[in-house]
Amino acid sequence: MDQAELNTEQVLKRDIPWETYMTTKLITGTCLQLLRRYDNRAESYRAQLLDDDGPAYVRVFVSILRDIFKEETVEYVLALIDEMLTANPKRARLFHDKSLAGEDTYEPFLRLLWKGNWFIQEKSCKILALIVSARPKTQDGVMSNGEASNSKKKITTIDDVLKGLVEWLCAQLKKPSHPTRAVPTAINCLATLLKEPVVRSSFVLADGVKLLVPLISPALTQQSVQLLYETCLCVWLLSYYEPAVEYLATSRTLPQLIEVVKSSTKEKVVRVVALTLRNLLSKGTFGAQMVDLGLPQIVQSLKAQAWSDEDLLEALNQLEEGLKDNIKKLSSFDKYKQEVLLGHLDWSPMHKDPLFWRDNITNFEENDFQILRVLITILDTSSDPRALAVACFDLSQFIQCHPAGRIIVTDLKAKERVMKLMNHENPEVTKNALLCIQRLFLGAKYASFLQA
């Protein structure tokens, strides 16, 4: 059978020769007694054994993983531990019991991350993440395997574990060991571990943030919804860490988050993205970019939907207020740009203000005349007569105010589009289309008489 497709249930059907291991002194007599009591027993019976003597069983499992290298046995013990923790995740605390102070409980799992087949890697990763998250916190830092951090005995420290885990998780995101399960496993583990400040810093240092960005895209299946949710959860956790925020600002994270929140119907996905956007809103240029990307309108439409989650509703309200503040701070050209990029053109004062055109005419050259191109697209695509009229008027203003206005507008093939609108049923559209064509043909000097 393909090792990658093994599952816990199949592995636990195996018959492991514990007596042979004792004969060859790979396990002790006490180990054998405990294993005989535990192995192939009902879940309720095992639960009682773990309640009565949990740390002793942890010691047995860890010693087998440390001393025995036969793949079938390693898989079996990992499956036992996985089953025990899946039934009750709080049992991860057993690994930190004071009676295990001399045991290096992390080492076997950390080693197996890199040495084993996919089944072994996946189980080791899951178990390690649970054990790490369950460790007791102390006033002087973090306890390591129940042993004081000032001990002289060489033991795997929590920093070793977290660094090793982050390294393995990044490796899986770059080059997955399993075609379908490696990436979801890595993201699931990260969503737990990034709660730890030290993991956030290790992850950023390992250049891990860029590995999340391609995974932020609208989900099509139930599995991909869960992967998207956990990826966005990772980004949300990173949004509390300044160096990660700096990286997010230079990547395509923001447009992709907005695309997800716009198209997702899953409440938990919308909630975690809204909370992330709320965290980023006040940082750097995120606020202005959000306005640029049309988030105010998306928030309006999200607020109109029937969500039940209070955190989500609160985050949407905070986003709405924060975005309004950002819009107030924008310069007159920024506001104009917003209007054009969102396609919501109206006769706001700046359109007919000669000072606005005189002061900002060179700004129209940005990004290869992006704003002009969008105005021309509006002529092609909008069904709103007001937007069509304003777009024609603005093109005529550009022709009049820019030294090369006629040439640029002609090169951008605007003439044909404007001429079509001269027969529009709305008189406001035809009037402004005519003005634009006259300026295009007559030049600024003569056409300025026609502005009335």
C-alpha positions in Angstrom: 0.0 0.0 0.0 1.2 3.6 -0.7 2.5 4.8 2.6 1.0 8.3 1.8 -2.5 6.8 1.8 -2.2 4.9 5.1 -4.6 5.9 7.8 -4.7 5.5 11.6 -7.4 2.8 11.6 -5.4 0.6 9.2 -2.1 1.0 11.1 -3.8 0.1 14.4 -4.9 -3.3 13.0 -1.2 -4.4 13.0 0.1 -6.9 15.5 3.4 -5.6 16.9 5.9 -8.2 18.4 6.4 -6.4 21.7 7.8 -9.6 23.4 10.6 -9.8 20.7 11.5 -6.1 21.4 11.8 -7.0 25.1 13.9 -10.1 24.4 16.3 -7.9 22.4 16.3 -5.3 25.2 14.8 -2.6 23.0 12.0 -2.2 25.6 12.0 -2.9 29.3 9.8 -5.4 31.2 7.8 -2.5 32.6 7.2 -1.1 29.1 5.9 -4.5 28.0 3.5 -4.8 30.9 2.0 -1.3 30.2 1.8 -2.1 26.5 0.0 -5.4 27.1 -2.5 -3.6 29.3 -3.1 -0.8 26.7 -2.8 -2.4 23.3 -5.9 -3.6 21.4 -8.2 -2.5 24.2 -11.5 -0.6 24.0 -11.4 3.2 24.0 -13.2 3.5 27.4 -10.7 1.1 29.0 -7.7 3.0 27.5 -9.2 6.3 28.7 -9.2 4.9 32.3 -5.6 3.8 32.0 -4.5 7.2 30.8 -6.5 8.9 33.6 -4.8 6.7 36.2 -1.3 6.5 34.7 -1.0 8.9 31.7 2.6 10.0 32.1 3.8 6.4 32.3 2.2 5.7 28.9 3.7 8.8 27.4 7.2 7.7 28.7 6.7 4.3 27.0 5.6 5.8 23.7 8.4 8.3 23.6 11.0 5.7 24.5 9.8 3.4 21.7 10.0 6.2 19.2 13.5 7.1 20.5 14.9 3.5 20.4 13.1 1.6 17.7 13.4 2.5 14.1 11.3 -0.2 12.3 8.9 1.8 10.2 5.8 -0.3 11.0 6.3 0.1 14.7 7.0 3.8 14.5 3.8 4.3 12.5 1.9 2.2 15.1 3.0 4.2 18.1 2.4 7.5 16.3 -1.1 6.2 15.5 -1.7 5.3 19.2 -0.6 8.8 20.3 -2.7 10.4 17.5 -5.7 8.4 18.6 -5.2 9.3 22.2 -4.9 13.1 21.5 -7.8 13.1 19.0 -10.1 11.6 21.6 -9.0 14.3 24.1 -6.6 17.0 23.0 -6.1 18.0 26.7 -4.0 14.8 27.1 -1.2 16.7 25.4 -0.5 18.1 28.9 0.6 14.6 30.0 3.8 15.2 27.9 4.7 18.0 30.3 4.2 16.1 33.6 6.9 16.7 36.2 7.6 12.9 36.4 8.9 13.2 32.8 11.5 15.9 33.6 14.4 13.8 32.5 12.7 12.7 29.2 13.4 14.5 25.9 9.8 14.2 24.8 10.1 16.5 21.8 13.2 15.0 20.1 11.7 11.8 18.5 8.9 13.8 16.8 11.2 16.5 15.6 13.5 13.9 14.1 10.7 12.0 12.4 9.4 15.2 10.7 12.4 14.9 8.3 13.1 11.1 8.4 9.8 9.3 7.9 7.3 8.7 5.1 4.3 11.0 4.8 2.2 9.2 7.4 5.0 9.5 9.9 5.6 13.2 9.0 2.0 14.2 9.2 1.4 12.5 12.6 4.7 13.9 14.0 3.7 17.4 12.9 0.2 17.2 14.4 1.4 15.6 17.7 4.2 18.2 18.1 1.9 21.1 17.4 -0.5 19.8 20.1 2.2 19.1 22.7 3.9 22.5 22.1 0.6 24.4 22.5 -0.2 22.5 25.7 3.1 23.3 27.4 2.9 25.1 30.8 4.0 28.8 30.9 6.3 29.8 33.7 7.3 33.2 35.0 10.9 32.9 33.8 10.0 31.9 30.2 8.8 28.6 29.0 9.4 25.2 30.5 10.9 22.7 28.2 9.7 19.1 28.6 9.0 19.6 32.3 12.6 20.4 32.8 13.9 23.8 34.1 15.5 25.8 31.3 18.7 26.3 33.3 19.4 22.5 33.3 22.8 21.5 32.0 21.6 18.3 30.4 21.3 18.6 26.6 17.7 18.4 25.9 15.6 19.7 23.0 14.4 23.1 24.0 11.1 24.7 23.0 13.0 27.1 20.7 14.6 24.1 18.9 11.1 22.6 18.4 9.4 25.8 17.2 12.3 26.6 14.8 12.3 23.0 13.5 8.6 23.0 13.0 8.6 26.3 11.2 11.4 25.1 8.9 9.4 21.9 8.1 6.1 23.7 7.5 7.8 26.2 5.1 9.5 23.3 3.3 6.0 21.7 2.9 4.5 24.9 1.5 7.5 25.2 -1.0 7.7 21.5 -2.0 4.9 19.4 -0.6 5.8 15.8 0.4 2.2 14.7 -0.4 0.3 16.1 -3.4 -3.0 16.8 -1.6 -2.4 16.6 2.1 0.9 18.4 2.7 -0.3 22.0 2.2 -3.5 21.6 4.3 -1.6 19.9 7.1 1.1 22.7 7.1 -1.5 25.5 7.1 -3.6 23.7 9.8 -0.5 23.5 12.0 0.5 27.1 11.3 -3.0 28.3 12.3 -2.3 26.8 15.7 1.3 27.8 16.1 1.2 31.4 14.9 -0.6 32.3 18.2 3.0 32.1 19.6 5.0 35.4 19.2 8.2 33.4 18.7 6.7 31.4 15.8 5.6 34.6 14.1 9.1 35.9 14.2 10.6 32.6 13.0 8.1 32.4 10.2 8.8 35.9 9.0 12.6 35.2 9.2 12.1 32.0 7.2 10.4 34.1 4.5 7.2 32.2 5.1 4.7 35.0 4.6 5.1 34.9 0.8 4.2 31.2 0.8 0.7 32.1 2.2 -0.2 34.7 -0.5 -0.9 32.2 -3.4 -3.4 30.3 -1.2 -5.6 33.4 -0.6 -8.0 33.0 -3.5 -11.8 32.3 -3.6 -12.5 28.7 -2.7 -14.5 26.3 -4.9 -14.9 23.1 -2.8 -15.6 22.4 0.8 -11.9 21.3 1.4 -10.6 24.4 -0.2 -13.0 26.6 1.9 -11.3 25.1 5.0 -7.8 25.6 3.6 -8.7 29.2 2.7 -10.2 29.8 6.1 -7.1 28.5 7.9 -4.8 30.5 5.5 -6.7 33.7 6.3 -6.5 32.8 10.0 -2.7 32.7 9.6 -2.7 36.1 7.9 -5.0 37.5 10.7 -2.5 36.2 13.4 0.4 37.7 11.4 -1.5 41.1 11.2 -0.6 41.6 14.9 3.1 41.4 14.2 4.8 44.5 12.7 7.5 42.8 10.5 4.9 40.5 9.0 2.7 43.6 8.3 5.6 45.2 6.4 5.8 42.2 4.2 2.1 42.0 3.6 2.2 45.6 2.5 4.6 44.8 -0.3 2.8 41.7 -1.6 -0.5 41.1 -3.3 -2.2 40.1 0.0 -4.6 43.0 0.2 -6.2 42.7 -3.2 -6.5 39.0 -2.7 -8.1 39.3 0.7 -10.6 41.8 -0.8 -11.4 39.4 -3.6 -12.1 36.7 -1.1 -14.3 38.8 1.1 -16.2 40.0 -1.9 -17.0 36.5 -3.3 -17.2 34.3 -0.2 -20.5 33.2 1.3 -18.9 31.3 4.2 -19.4 33.4 7.4 -16.3 32.2 9.1 -14.1 33.2 6.1 -15.8 36.6 5.8 -15.3 37.1 9.6 -11.6 36.3 9.7 -10.9 38.5 6.6 -12.9 41.4 8.0 -11.0 41.1 11.3 -7.7 41.1 9.3 -8.7 44.1 7.2 -9.7 46.0 10.4 -6.2 45.3 11.9 -4.4 46.5 8.8 -6.6 49.6 8.2 -4.6 51.9 10.4 -1.1 50.6 9.3 1.0 52.3 6.6 -0.8 52.9 3.3 -3.3 50.1 3.8 -6.2 52.4 4.4 -5.7 54.4 1.1 -5.2 51.1 -0.8 -8.4 49.7 0.6 -10.3 52.8 -0.6 -8.5 52.4 -4.0 -9.6 48.8 -4.3 -13.3 49.7 -3.6 -13.6 48.2 -0.1 -16.1 50.9 1.1 -18.7 49.6 -1.4 -17.9 46.0 -0.6 -18.4 46.7 3.1 -21.7 48.4 2.4 -22.9 45.3 0.5 -21.6 42.9 3.2 -23.5 44.9 5.9 -26.7 44.4 4.0 -26.4 40.6 4.3 -27.9 38.7 7.2 -24.8 37.7 9.3 -25.3 36.2 12.8 -21.7 36.6 14.1 -21.4 39.7 16.3 -17.6 39.9 15.8 -18.2 40.1 12.1 -20.8 42.8 12.4 -18.6 44.9 14.7 -15.6 44.5 12.4 -17.7 45.7 9.4 -18.9 48.7 11.4 -15.3 49.6 12.4 -14.1 49.1 8.8 -16.9 51.4 7.5 -15.9 54.2 10.0 -12.2 53.8 9.4 -12.6 53.9 5.6 -14.7 57.0 5.9 -11.9 58.7 7.8 -9.4 57.6 5.2 -11.5 59.1 2.4 -11.7 62.4 4.3 -7.9 62.5 4.4 -7.5 62.0 0.6 -6.4 64.9 -1.5 -8.8 66.3 -4.2 -7.1 64.2 -6.9 -7.2 61.1 -4.7 -11.0 61.6 -4.3 -11.4 62.1 -8.0 -9.4 59.0 -8.7 -11.7 57.0 -6.3 -14.7 58.2 -8.1 -13.3 57.2 -11.5 -11.9 53.8 -10.4 -15.2 52.9 -8.7 -17.1 54.0 -11.8 -19.4 56.2 -9.6 -19.1 59.5 -11.5 -21.2 62.4 -10.5 -21.2 66.2 -10.8 -19.1 66.7 -7.7 -17.6 70.3 -7.6 -14.1 69.3 -8.8 -15.2 68.3 -12.3 -16.0 71.9 -13.2 -13.4 73.5 -11.0 -10.7 75.2 -13.3 -8.2 75.1 -10.4 -8.6 71.4 -9.9 -7.7 70.8 -13.6 -4.9 73.3 -13.6 -3.2 71.9 -10.4 -3.7 68.2 -11.2 -3.4 67.9 -15.0 0.0 66.1 -14.8 -1.4 63.6 -12.3 -3.4 62.2 -15.2 -0.1 60.9 -16.7 0.4 58.4 -13.7 0.5 54.7 -14.5 0.4 55.2 -18.3 -2.7 57.5 -18.2 -4.6 54.9 -16.1 -7.4 57.4 -15.2 -8.0 58.4 -18.8 -8.2 54.7 -19.8 -10.7 54.0 -17.1 -12.8 57.0 -18.2 -12.8 55.6 -21.7 -13.8 52.2 -20.4 -16.7 53.8 -18.6 -17.9 55.2 -22.0 -18.0 51.5 -23.3 -19.4 49.8 -20.3 -21.6 52.1 -18.1 -25.4 52.2 -18.5 -25.7 55.2 -16.1 -26.3 58.4 -18.2 -24.9 60.6 -15.4 -21.6 58.6 -15.4 -21.4 58.8 -19.3 -22.0 62.6 -19.3 -19.4 63.2 -16.6 -16.8 61.0 -18.4 -17.3 62.9 -21.7 -17.0 66.2 -19.9 -13.8 65.1 -18.1 -12.2 63.9 -21.3 -13.0 67.3 -22.9 -11.4 69.1 -19.8 -8.3 67.0 -20.2 -8.1 67.8 -23.9 -8.4 71.5 -23.1 -6.0 71.6 -20.1 -3.2 69.2 -21.2 -0.7 70.5 -23.7 -0.9 67.2 -25.6 -4.5 66.4 -24.7 -5.9 66.0 -28.2 -3.1 63.7 -29.3 -3.2 61.5 -26.1 -7.0 61.1 -26.2 -6.9 60.3 -30.0 -4.2 57.7 -29.4 -6.3 56.1 -26.7 -9.0 55.6 -29.3 -11.6 57.7 -27.4 -13.0 59.5 -30.5 -15.1 56.5 -31.8 -16.6 55.8 -28.3 -17.6 59.5 -27.8 -19.1 59.8 -31.2 -21.4 56.8 -30.5 -22.8 58.7 -27.6 -23.7 61.7 -29.7 -26.9 59.8 -30.5 -27.7 58.8 -26.9 -31.3 59.2 -25.7 -30.2 61.3 -22.7 -29.7 65.0 -23.6 -27.0 65.5 -20.9 -24.9 62.7 -22.5 -25.3 64.0 -26.0 -24.4 67.6 -24.9 -21.2 66.5 -23.2 -20.3 64.1 -26.0 -20.7 67.0 -28.5 -18.5 69.2 -26.4 -15.8 66.5 -26.2 -15.8 66.0 -30.0 -15.7 69.7 -30.7 -12.6 70.1 -28.4 -11.0 67.1 -30.1 -11.5 68.5 -33.6 -11.2 72.3 -32.9 -8.5 72.4 -30.3 -8.5 74.2 -27.0 -8.4 77.7 -28.3 -11.7 77.6 -30.2 -13.5 75.0 -28.2 -13.2 77.0 -24.9 -16.0 79.2 -26.3 -18.3 76.1 -26.5 -18.3 75.2 -22.8 -21.5 76.9 -21.8 
